[in-house]
Amino acid sequence: MKLDDFKRVQIQAIGDESLYGANARVYGEDGEGPREAAVWIAVEHSDKKAIDVFGRELAASATG
């Protein structure tokens, strides 16, 4: 699409057992990681077209 790279990209992946309440596992107790995760992604670009493409590509994976 001949667009420049994004100026900034920020990705944070957070996983914990907070939604399981009393049934939460202690991380590392059974050698497994958390059963849930949240991902926060932000990008910056000078061209709105690049942001639109990013949003369309992300929507499929975020809702699938």
Secondary structure, DSSP 4 states (H G I P E B T S, - for coil): --PPPPSEEEEEEE---GGGGGGPPPTTSSS---S--EEEEEEE-S-HHHHHHHHHHHHHHHH-
